[in-house]
Amino acid sequence: MEEKTELKTWISGIPYELAFWNNIYRWDCAFEGLRNWSRLGQTIQLEGFDAVTFLAQFPHPIVLDVGCGISFAKGDQLPVPGGMQSLEVHYIDPLASYYNKIIQRYHREMPVVEFGMMEHLACTHQREGVKLIIIQNALDHSAQPIEGILQALQVLDVGGCLYLNHHPNEAEAERYKGFHKFNICLDSDQHLLIWNDCQRVVLDDLIASFTTCHTTILPNGFVVCTIIKTAEVPSQLLNLQHETARLLNEQKMLIDLLLHPRYAFGLKLKYWYYNTIHFFVQTLSWERRKKLRQFVYGKKKLNNIRSC
Ligand SMILES: C[S@@+](CC[C@H](N)C(=O)[O-])C[C@H]1O[C@@H](n2cnc3c(N)ncnc32)[C@H](O)[C@@H]1O
C-alpha cells in the first residue's frame, strides 16, 4: 500500500516536469538560454570536482548522467594530448520517451535520452567501464533516493565516482510540489543528510564500509558529494532479486493505475494546466520570473524554509 502511494506521488510530479521542459524547448529565447548554459561539445565540467583529471586515468571511461532532464549541462569532451576525446556519455531519465518527443517536436538537435530510473539502474545499465555517474538535481526527485544511490554504486566500477550536486533542501523550498519529495543537506558532522517528514538518512553512515565520501557546500550554496567506490556494494544492502520483484510489482501497479480513466485524465488535465502556466512563464526574463515567484509564494514564506 505504501509503495502504491509512493508511486502515485512520484507519477503526480510528471505533468509539471514535462510542461516545464516543453516550454523551454518551445520558445527560442528560453532554448537559447539553455543552449548557452549547456556544455554539449565542450570539456566536461563538474562544480566542486575535477572530472577531467579523474577521467583521464582511464582509457575509455563511460559516463552516465542519471536524471539528466534535457539540459545537457555537463560537457561531453575530455582533453587529451593533441586534442579532444569524445566521451561516451549516456543520458538517462525515466521520462526519456517524452523528452525525445519534445526534442523532435521543436526540431532541436540534441542527444537521444535513454530510459532508466536511478532506483533500478543496475537492471538497465549494468556494464563494465562505468567510471563516473552524475546525479545532479535529480536525487531529490526520485521516490527512493537511497535505493538510487546504492544502485548507482552497484553499476560503477570499483574506483569509479558517483557525483551528486543538489540545491539544499529543495523539497522544502518547492513546497513538495512536482517531483520534489526529498531534501538534501549537510548535517553538523559535514555528512550528507537526505530527509523529509517520513525519512532521515545520513548517507556516510550507510556506505562508509565500501566508499570514501566527501561532501561540501559550494559558494553558490549547492551541496556537492563525491563518492568513490572502494569495494563492491554488500549484498545485504542491495538484493537484485528482490529489486526485480519490486520492479515487476511497480509495473503491475502502474498498469492498474493507468487503466483507471479518471486517473489518466487527471494527469492529462494537470499537464494542460502546468503547460499553460509555463507557456507564459518561460517567455519572461529570469528577473521577472523571480519576482513572480516571490509574488506567488510570498517573500516571507520563501525565507522561511525549514532546514535539517
Ligand atoms: C530538475 S531535472 C534535473 C535535470 C538535470 N540533471 C539538470 O541538472 O539540469 C530532474 C530530473 O530527474 C528525473 N527523475 C525523476 N525521478 C527520477 C528517478 N527515479 N530516476 C532518475 N531520474 C529521475 C526527472 O524526470 C527530471 O528529468
The ligand as a Tripos MOL2 file, in Angstrom:
@<TRIPOS>MOLECULE
LIG
   27    29     1     0     0
SMALL
NO_CHARGES

@<TRIPOS>ATOM
      1 C1         15.2770   19.0640  -12.3820 C.3       1 LIG1
      2 S1         15.5460   17.7890  -13.5120 S.3       1 LIG1
      3 C2         17.3040   17.8080  -13.4890 C.3       1 LIG1
      4 C3         17.9040   17.7290  -14.8370 C.3       1 LIG1
      5 C4         19.4200   17.7790  -14.9120 C.3       1 LIG1
      6 N1         20.0580   16.7450  -14.1430 N.3       1 LIG1
      7 C5         19.9280   19.1310  -14.5070 C.2       1 LIG1
      8 O1         20.6420   19.2730  -13.5040 O.co2     1 LIG1
      9 O2         19.6240   20.0770  -15.2190 O.co2     1 LIG1
     10 C6         15.1750   16.3240  -12.6110 C.3       1 LIG1
     11 C7         15.0910   15.0830  -13.4590 C.3       1 LIG1
     12 O3         15.0730   13.9500  -12.6030 O.3       1 LIG1
     13 C8         14.3050   12.9760  -13.2630 C.3       1 LIG1
     14 N2         13.9000   11.9370  -12.3060 N.ar      1 LIG1
     15 C9         12.7960   11.8690  -11.5220 C.ar      1 LIG1
     16 N3         12.7680   10.7120  -10.8570 N.ar      1 LIG1
     17 C10        13.8600   10.0140  -11.2340 C.ar      1 LIG1
     18 C11        14.3570    8.7260  -10.9260 C.ar      1 LIG1
     19 N4         13.7350    7.9460  -10.0860 N.pl3     1 LIG1
     20 N5         15.4980    8.3230  -11.5250 N.ar      1 LIG1
     21 C12        16.1440    9.1200  -12.3950 C.ar      1 LIG1
     22 N6         15.7200   10.3510  -12.7260 N.ar      1 LIG1
     23 C13        14.6010   10.7960  -12.1600 C.ar      1 LIG1
     24 C14        13.1370   13.7450  -13.8410 C.3       1 LIG1
     25 O4         12.4870   13.0460  -14.8660 O.3       1 LIG1
     26 C15        13.8290   15.0100  -14.3020 C.3       1 LIG1
     27 O5         14.1740   14.9390  -15.6600 O.3       1 LIG1
@<TRIPOS>BOND
     1     1     2 1
     2     2     3 1
     3     2    10 1
     4     3     4 1
     5     4     5 1
     6     5     6 1
     7     5     7 1
     8     7     8 2
     9     7     9 1
    10    10    11 1
    11    11    12 1
    12    11    26 1
    13    12    13 1
    14    13    14 1
    15    13    24 1
    16    14    15 ar
    17    14    23 ar
    18    15    16 ar
    19    16    17 ar
    20    17    18 ar
    21    17    23 ar
    22    18    19 1
    23    18    20 ar
    24    20    21 ar
    25    21    22 ar
    26    22    23 ar
    27    24    25 1
    28    24    26 1
    29    26    27 1
@<TRIPOS>SUBSTRUCTURE
     1 LIG1         1 GROUP 0 **** ****
